[in-house]
Amino acid sequence: MATEQELSDLLRSVEKRAFKRTLYHVRDENAALDIVQDSMMKLAEHYGDKPAAQLPLLFQRILSNSTLDWFRRQKSRNALFSNLSDFEPADDEGGSFDLLESLVANGAGESVESAEDSTRRAEILHEIETQVQALPTRQREAFLMRYWEEMDVAETAAAMGCSEGSVKTHCSRAVQALAKALRSKGITP
């Protein structure tokens, strides 16, 4: 059985990556925050008595299911109601939070970098993020779990509810699509 401290440490360690992964899927910060928070609550309420070793995989599965539930609710809501925010003018002054940009900004004091290098790196990160968002849902999910969450193939397959072969296929196609898209933009490793 996991102790309260082990559960707390796990949730603290996965919260930022879980938020970013969910944000890639839903493309709405508030919804992503809600989904991650709900997933954490479900893990704590329903699975807090499980062994600590099982919690990371359980959390990933809960997060995936919560994200799918959000999409189902959106589909139902959009079928019944028109979204009034579609009629409001776009407000670009509010800005939006970007985790990758804030991580880059926080790490800026560690090494001296020219403004040109910093700008170029920010542009590359933005392009990578855009290309990851453009991936098909299953490819994006497999790619983020394998390379962002650093889960192995078996864990990713269990979290996604598919075979290990499917995970490998999704990851391979995602990497190929990202490489092709980034090369076309002049970005090479």
C-alpha positions, 0 to 999 in steps of 0.5 A: 500500500502506498503511503500518503507521502508516496502518493503526494510525491508521485502527484507532485512529480507528474503534474507538469508533464500531465498538464502539458500532455493534456494541453496538447490533446485538448488545446484549452488550458482551463480544461487541461487543468481540470482534467489533470486535477480530476485525474489526481483526485480519482487516483487518490480517492479510488486507488490510494490503497494500491502499491506505490509501484502501480500508481504511475501507470494507474495515473496515466490510464486515469488521465487518458480516460479523463481526457477521452471523457472530456472529448465525449462531453464536448462532442455532446455539448457541441451537438446540442448547443452553439458555443457563444464564445464563437461569437465573441471577438478574439482577445489577444491581449490576455496572453496565454501561459506556455509551459515550455516558454516559462521553462526556457525563461527560468533556465536563462540565468544558468548560461549566457546566451545571445539574444539571437540564439535565445530567439532561435531556440524559442522559435524551434520549441514553438515549431516542435510544439505546433507539430506535436499538436498536429499529430493524429490523436493516437500518435500524439498520445503514444509519442508523449507517453514514450518520449515525454513521460519516458514510459516503456512500451509495455506501460504505454500499451497498458495506459493506452489500452492497445497492444505493444505493436500498436504503440511502436507503430504509433511512435514510429509514425509520429517520429517520422511525421515530426522529422519530415515536418521539422525538416521542411521548416529547416530544423535539423538535429 
